[in-house]
Amino acid sequence: MLANFRDVSIILLALETIVIGVILLLLLWQVRALVLLLRDEIKPILKDAQETTKTVQSTTKFVGKRVAKPAVGAISFVAGIKGAIRAMKADIAPPDPLHDAASTTVIHSDSVEKSPPAPKSPINE
C-alpha cells in the first residue's frame, strides 16, 4: 500500500512540474510581448516628445530674440523720452528755505527763529 501511495505521489509531482513549466513558458511569452510593445510604442512617443521639446526651445529663443528684446528696447526708449520731456517741463524753482534738503524734513515757519528787523538806514528812505 505504501508503494502505491509513493508511485501516485511521484506521478502527481511530475504532472505538477509539467503544468508549472507550461505556465512559466506562457509567462515568459507574455513578458516578451510586453517588451516588444514597449519598444514599438513607447520609443516613438519618446522621440516625438523630444522633438516637441526642441521645437519649444527654439520657438522660445526666437520669440525672446525677435519679439521680446525689441519690445523691451522700444518701451525703454519711450520711457526715456517721457522722462526727458517731463524733466524739461518741470519748473526750475529756487530751493525752499523752509525745507531742509539734507535731512528731508520740513521746517515749519512756527519753529523758525525770527531775526530782529534790520535797522532802517537813511539811504533807503
ROMAR-328166 format. One record per residue: residue in one letter; residue number from 1; x, y, z of N, C-alpha, C in turn. Coordinates in steps of 0.02 Angstrom, whole numbers. Atoms other than C-alpha are relative to their C-alpha. Layout:
<atoms>
<atom 'a', NUM, <X, Y, Z>, <X, Y, Z>, <X, Y, Z>>
...
</atoms>
This chain:
<atoms>
<atom 'm', 1, <41, -59, 0>, <0, 0, 0>, <44, 63, 0>>
<atom 'l', 2, <-45, -58, -3>, <141, 121, 42>, <35, 10, -67>>
<atom 'a', 3, <-33, -5, 65>, <223, 83, -126>, <-47, 32, -50>>
<atom 'n', 4, <48, -30, 46>, <63, 128, -220>, <-7, 76, 14>>
<atom 'f', 5, <5, -71, -20>, <50, 294, -123>, <61, 38, -26>>
<atom 'r', 6, <-62, -31, 24>, <231, 331, -168>, <-3, 8, -75>>
<atom 'd', 7, <4, -4, 72>, <202, 295, -353>, <-49, 55, -23>>
<atom 'v', 8, <50, -51, 17>, <45, 405, -360>, <29, 70, 16>>
<atom 's', 9, <-30, -65, -18>, <139, 547, -271>, <52, 22, -51>>
<atom 'i', 10, <-51, -16, 51>, <282, 538, -397>, <-34, 22, -65>>
<atom 'i', 11, <36, -18, 61>, <158, 544, -543>, <-31, 70, 7>>
<atom 'l', 12, <30, -66, -12>, <65, 694, -467>, <53, 55, 1>>
<atom 'l', 13, <-55, -49, -2>, <230, 783, -435>, <26, 14, -71>>
<atom 'a', 14, <-23, -9, 69>, <283, 755, -616>, <-51, 41, -40>>
<atom 'l', 15, <52, -39, 34>, <116, 821, -681>, <1, 73, 22>>
<atom 'e', 16, <-3, -68, -26>, <129, 972, -568>, <60, 38, -28>>
<atom 't', 17, <-59, -32, 28>, <304, 1008, -631>, <-11, 19, -73>>
<atom 'i', 18, <15, -15, 71>, <244, 999, -812>, <-47, 61, -5>>
<atom 'v', 19, <47, -56, 1>, <99, 1117, -776>, <35, 66, 18>>
<atom 'i', 20, <-37, -60, -20>, <213, 1241, -687>, <47, 23, -56>>
<atom 'g', 21, <-44, -16, 57>, <336, 1233, -834>, <-38, 34, -56>>
<atom 'v', 22, <41, -30, 53>, <197, 1271, -959>, <-21, 71, 20>>
<atom 'i', 23, <20, -66, -24>, <134, 1416, -854>, <59, 48, -3>>
<atom 'l', 24, <-60, -42, 3>, <312, 1483, -841>, <16, 20, -71>>
<atom 'l', 25, <-11, -16, 71>, <332, 1473, -1031>, <-50, 53, -24>>
<atom 'l', 26, <51, -50, 18>, <168, 1568, -1053>, <17, 69, 29>>
<atom 'l', 27, <-19, -63, -33>, <228, 1700, -930>, <58, 32, -37>>
<atom 'l', 28, <-57, -27, 38>, <393, 1720, -1023>, <-22, 28, -67>>
<atom 'w', 29, <26, -24, 64>, <298, 1736, -1187>, <-35, 67, 8>>
<atom 'q', 30, <35, -63, -12>, <190, 1875, -1114>, <49, 56, 16>>
<atom 'v', 31, <-51, -51, -15>, <343, 1967, -1046>, <34, 22, -64>>
<atom 'r', 32, <-30, -17, 65>, <422, 1958, -1219>, <-47, 45, -41>>
<atom 'a', 33, <49, -41, 37>, <262, 2028, -1297>, <-4, 70, 29>>
<atom 'l', 34, <2, -66, -32>, <260, 2169, -1170>, <62, 41, -18>>
<atom 'v', 35, <-61, -35, 18>, <441, 2214, -1206>, <-3, 24, -72>>
<atom 'l', 36, <7, -20, 70>, <407, 2217, -1393>, <-49, 58, -7>>
<atom 'l', 37, <50, -54, 2>, <253, 2326, -1365>, <31, 65, 24>>
<atom 'l', 38, <-32, -61, -26>, <352, 2448, -1260>, <50, 28, -49>>
<atom 'r', 39, <-50, -23, 48>, <491, 2455, -1387>, <-33, 32, -60>>
<atom 'd', 40, <32, -25, 61>, <374, 2481, -1533>, <-45, 61, 12>>
<atom 'e', 41, <48, -54, -13>, <252, 2601, -1449>, <31, 58, 40>>
<atom 'i', 42, <-26, -52, -44>, <349, 2696, -1315>, <57, 39, -32>>
<atom 'k', 43, <-55, -35, 32>, <505, 2736, -1416>, <-23, 56, -46>>
<atom 'p', 44, <23, -56, 42>, <410, 2836, -1549>, <-31, 56, 41>>
<atom 'i', 45, <30, -52, -41>, <314, 2928, -1414>, <55, 43, 33>>
<atom 'l', 46, <-56, -38, -30>, <477, 2975, -1326>, <36, 42, -53>>
<atom 'k', 47, <-33, -38, 53>, <553, 3028, -1491>, <-41, 62, -18>>
<atom 'd', 48, <43, -58, 14>, <403, 3140, -1528>, <3, 51, 56>>
<atom 'a', 49, <-5, -46, -57>, <414, 3214, -1353>, <66, 39, -3>>
<atom 'q', 50, <-64, -35, 5>, <598, 3254, -1379>, <-2, 52, -57>>
<atom 'e', 51, <6, -47, 55>, <560, 3336, -1547>, <-42, 61, 20>>
<atom 't', 52, <42, -55, -23>, <422, 3439, -1467>, <38, 45, 47>>
<atom 't', 53, <-41, -39, -47>, <540, 3494, -1329>, <49, 45, -38>>
<atom 'k', 54, <-47, -39, 39>, <669, 3550, -1457>, <-36, 57, -37>>
<atom 't', 55, <39, -51, 34>, <534, 3644, -1554>, <-19, 57, 48>>
<atom 'v', 56, <18, -50, -49>, <476, 3733, -1397>, <61, 42, 19>>
<atom 'q', 57, <-60, -38, -18>, <654, 3781, -1352>, <19, 49, -56>>
<atom 's', 58, <-19, -45, 54>, <690, 3852, -1524>, <-52, 56, -9>>
<atom 't', 59, <51, -52, 3>, <523, 3945, -1525>, <10, 52, 54>>
<atom 't', 60, <-13, -45, -56>, <562, 4019, -1355>, <60, 46, -15>>
<atom 'k', 61, <-58, -41, 18>, <733, 4077, -1415>, <-18, 51, -53>>
<atom 'f', 62, <19, -46, 54>, <658, 4152, -1572>, <-42, 58, 26>>
<atom 'v', 63, <44, -52, -27>, <521, 4245, -1479>, <40, 47, 45>>
<atom 'g', 64, <-40, -42, -44>, <645, 4307, -1349>, <45, 47, -39>>
<atom 'k', 65, <-47, -40, 38>, <767, 4368, -1480>, <-34, 48, -48>>
<atom 'r', 66, <31, -40, 53>, <648, 4434, -1613>, <-60, 42, 23>>
<atom 'v', 67, <60, -36, -22>, <497, 4494, -1512>, <12, 35, 67>>
<atom 'a', 68, <-5, -29, -67>, <533, 4520, -1327>, <56, 52, 6>>
<atom 'k', 69, <-57, -46, -7>, <704, 4602, -1341>, <-14, 67, -36>>
<atom 'p', 70, <16, -65, 31>, <649, 4734, -1470>, <-57, 36, 36>>
<atom 'a', 71, <55, -33, -36>, <488, 4766, -1373>, <25, 33, 63>>
<atom 'v', 72, <-28, -29, -60>, <584, 4795, -1213>, <42, 61, -17>>
<atom 'g', 73, <-40, -58, 21>, <705, 4910, -1305>, <-44, 59, -19>>
<atom 'a', 74, <45, -55, 21>, <562, 5011, -1381>, <-34, 30, 61>>
<atom 'i', 75, <33, -26, -60>, <471, 5026, -1215>, <49, 40, 42>>
<atom 's', 76, <-51, -37, -38>, <633, 5079, -1130>, <14, 68, -32>>
<atom 'f', 77, <-12, -63, 36>, <663, 5210, -1264>, <-56, 49, 12>>
<atom 'v', 78, <58, -44, -11>, <487, 5280, -1247>, <0, 25, 72>>
<atom 'a', 79, <-2, -22, -70>, <504, 5284, -1057>, <55, 53, 10>>
<atom 'g', 80, <-53, -50, -4>, <668, 5379, -1076>, <-20, 66, -29>>
<atom 'i', 81, <24, -62, 31>, <590, 5505, -1193>, <-51, 34, 45>>
<atom 'k', 82, <50, -29, -46>, <443, 5530, -1073>, <35, 32, 60>>
<atom 'g', 83, <-37, -28, -57>, <564, 5556, -929>, <36, 65, -19>>
<atom 'a', 84, <-35, -60, 22>, <664, 5682, -1030>, <-49, 58, -10>>
<atom 'i', 85, <50, -52, 10>, <507, 5778, -1080>, <-26, 25, 68>>
<atom 'r', 86, <23, -19, -66>, <445, 5776, -900>, <52, 44, 35>>
<atom 'a', 87, <-53, -40, -32>, <614, 5843, -841>, <5, 69, -32>>
<atom 'm', 88, <-3, -65, 32>, <610, 5982, -971>, <-60, 43, 17>>
<atom 'k', 89, <60, -38, -17>, <433, 6032, -925>, <-1, 22, 73>>
<atom 'a', 90, <1, -16, -71>, <469, 6038, -739>, <25, 71, 12>>
<atom 'd', 91, <-20, -68, -18>, <481, 6211, -663>, <66, -4, 39>>
<atom 'i', 92, <-62, -4, -37>, <652, 6255, -604>, <-11, 53, 54>>
<atom 'a', 93, <15, -45, -55>, <613, 6331, -435>, <60, 6, 45>>
<atom 'p', 94, <-55, -6, -48>, <737, 6401, -312>, <-15, -44, 60>>
<atom 'p', 95, <11, 43, -57>, <762, 6293, -160>, <-41, 36, 54>>
<atom 'd', 96, <43, -27, -52>, <635, 6319, -23>, <40, 7, 64>>
<atom 'p', 97, <-40, -9, -61>, <719, 6395, 131>, <-32, -35, 60>>
<atom 'l', 98, <33, 34, -56>, <591, 6312, 243>, <8, -75, -3>>
<atom 'h', 99, <-9, 72, 7>, <639, 6140, 181>, <73, -16, 6>>
<atom 'd', 100, <-69, 20, -12>, <797, 6061, 247>, <15, -59, -46>>
<atom 'a', 101, <-12, 52, 49>, <861, 5958, 98>, <45, -55, 28>>
<atom 'a', 102, <-46, 51, -25>, <995, 5867, 199>, <-36, -54, 39>>
<atom 's', 103, <34, 50, -41>, <877, 5783, 319>, <-69, -17, -27>>
<atom 't', 104, <65, 9, 32>, <723, 5789, 206>, <-57, 7, 49>>
<atom 't', 105, <54, -16, -46>, <620, 5859, 348>, <-21, 72, -13>>
<atom 'v', 106, <26, -67, 12>, <511, 6010, 332>, <4, 40, 64>>
<atom 'i', 107, <-5, -45, -57>, <548, 6155, 448>, <-60, 46, -4>>
<atom 'h', 108, <61, -41, 0>, <385, 6239, 493>, <18, 72, 18>>
<atom 's', 109, <-14, -71, -11>, <378, 6427, 496>, <-10, 19, 74>>
<atom 'd', 110, <10, -14, -71>, <319, 6421, 678>, <64, -12, 40>>
<atom 's', 111, <-59, 17, -39>, <482, 6343, 733>, <62, 38, -22>>
<atom 'v', 112, <-57, -38, 24>, <595, 6459, 634>, <7, 62, 44>>
<atom 'e', 113, <-12, -58, -41>, <675, 6589, 744>, <1, 62, -45>>
<atom 'k', 114, <2, -61, 39>, <636, 6759, 680>, <55, 47, 23>>
<atom 's', 115, <-53, -47, -18>, <778, 6879, 672>, <-31, 70, 6>>
<atom 'p', 116, <28, -68, -8>, <751, 7058, 726>, <3, 38, -65>>
<atom 'p', 117, <-2, -38, 64>, <709, 7177, 587>, <63, 42, -5>>
<atom 'a', 118, <-61, -39, 11>, <856, 7265, 510>, <-14, 73, 12>>
<atom 'p', 119, <10, -71, -11>, <881, 7444, 562>, <-8, 38, -65>>
<atom 'k', 120, <10, -40, 60>, <821, 7570, 436>, <58, 48, -7>>
<atom 's', 121, <-56, -47, 13>, <958, 7664, 355>, <-28, 63, -34>>
<atom 'p', 122, <25, -62, 30>, <939, 7843, 299>, <3, -2, -76>>
<atom 'i', 123, <-7, 2, 73>, <987, 7795, 122>, <-63, -27, -32>>
<atom 'n', 124, <58, 32, 29>, <835, 7685, 92>, <-62, 44, 5>>
<atom 'e', 125, <59, -41, -10>, <713, 7820, 149>, <-7, 48, -52>>
</atoms>
